Amino acid sequence: MSKVLIIGAGGVGTVVAHKVAADSAFTDIMLASRTKSKCDEIAKAVGTNRIQTAQVDADNVAELVALMRSFQPDIVINVALPYQDLTIMDACLECGVNYLDTANYEPKDEAHFEYSWQWAYHERFKEKGLMAILGCGFDPGVSAIFTAYAAKHHFDEIHYLDIVDCNAGNHGMAFATNFNPEINIREVTQKGRYWENGAWVETAPHEIHKPLNYPEIGERESYLIYHEELESLVKHYPTIKRARFWMTFGQEYLTHLRVIQNIGMARIDPIIYNGVEIVPIQFLKAVLPDPKSLGANYHGQTSIGCRIRGIKDGKERTYYIYNNCDHEVAYRQTGTQAVSFTTGVPAALGASMFARGIWRGEGVFNVEQLDPDKFLAELGERGLPWVEKFDIDLEL
Ligand code: NDP
């Protein structure tokens, strides 16, 4: 029986609130964010009186500490932005609260993310007997748990790992991002990077691409990009010779992205406009559609999984494990599209695993370090069923 504090009232926070409210592992729930009215709207949409709401600036450790001291949660689910990871972890350490997030820390003034900042908290969490669970969305999150499951049950050694992420949905807008536009554009416009033979290989943005076939969807052009779980997976599975991440983009999306970059709207440094300091990408976020609003007209599916080649009992084997999620089904359940849904369901389930004592540890953990079996046993009934295929052509 646990008290949970959810921080962030966006698309992912909405899904987490729905799922946590339906989970008897949690006795008390608080949803806090920068704008309290958004928390109130979500609590109303969930339709129970189990969710309390509060205003908090998660960039401010003192505010977080005051909130945690008054509510006394057992665990915080951080679904605000990656910029807030470290302040929330600091407050957790000060108040003796466990921690879970879905995206690794990224400084606001540098479009760069890596785990080193959060891994540096390991000893402090351990000394306090607290657990921090990093990257428990879908990717990162289920992608790493799928890899852990493959390593535990189907391979003696994983040699080649390709995480494939397809969004074949159509929201009817000329251009919109599926999660926070600022974070999304920063992620997809950076250089590509993959792991090969013990070193990182860098590519120009979207330089490497190929058509891949996705189940129930068909062929989609897929682009090699850098994604954060590659860093922790090659560390925890040293037998991996090559690890890559592929994401599908439509031509229209890429054209918009190129224009946005070429005209300077993806800039993250402040400029002065009419005597006021603005950051172009933050202004762009304000005029783009809110990802939460896309759900009502979103049709089609996402398909995210791991294509793995390695050795079992001395023989080479291939393996594909994936989930397909329908935007309309996600919308019916939580009023959000599938990208928020596929992130929020694993975050709520991960916190539930902690609350029920199934995932426990002292220190900072990536999800692949935790037992995948019970998590995957429940993932389907919580809305994200998964499929395995053996000894097939992986196309990669
Ligand atoms: P949104 O932008 O929709 O929501 C973010 C929420 O955080 C908003 O409610 C926002 O408040 C709040 N927030 C931002 N800054 C602060 C602050 N300083 N203090 C308090 N609250 C704050 O984002 P999403 O819901 O789309 O994404 C949430 C997280 O999930 C992100 O970190 C994203 O990277 C991650 N993610 C992970 C994925 C995965 O598979 N692992 C996939 C997709 C997303 P306000 O409403 O006032 O702006």
Boltz pocket constraint, residues with backbone or C-beta under 6 A from the ligand:
constraints:
  - pocket:
      binder: B
      contacts: [[A, 7], [A, 8], [A, 9], [A, 10], [A, 11], [A, 12], [A, 13], [A, 32], [A, 33], [A, 34], [A, 35], [A, 38], [A, 56], [A, 57], [A, 58], [A, 59], [A, 78], [A, 79], [A, 80], [A, 81], [A, 82], [A, 84], [A, 102], [A, 103], [A, 135], [A, 136], [A, 137], [A, 138], [A, 139], [A, 140], [A, 141], [A, 178], [A, 179], [A, 180], [A, 181], [A, 183], [A, 291], [A, 292], [A, 339], [A, 340], [A, 342], [A, 343]]
      max_distance: 6.0
